[in-house]
Amino acid sequence: MNDQPVAQATVDLSVLSFDEALLELQRTVAELEQGGLPLERSIALYERGVALHERCAALLGEAELRVKKLLERSSGALEAAEIRAADETDGD
């Protein structure tokens, strides 16, 4: 009934890079836009699209925090720091 690979839905989104997640989101949207899908497949694709969008947004948020951290260095020296969105309130 469903000829789409099952592995696609079982991939842990937290391991996808931004580029991988964005590409997968684009593929998902393209499949939805084609139309003519069974309701269950459309819902599954929509749910996956939302999850992929959230992954991309989280990765962009982390990148933004890293850039802010670089710009806020009081010494003026550029230094990359690994931080996560939860570290935003940590103040440096």
Secondary structure, 3 states (H helix, E strand, C coil): CCCCCCHHHHCCHHHCCHHHHHHHHHHHHHHHHHCCCCHHHHHHHHHHHHHHHHHHHHHHHHHHHHHHHHHCCCCCCCCCCCCCHHHHHHCC
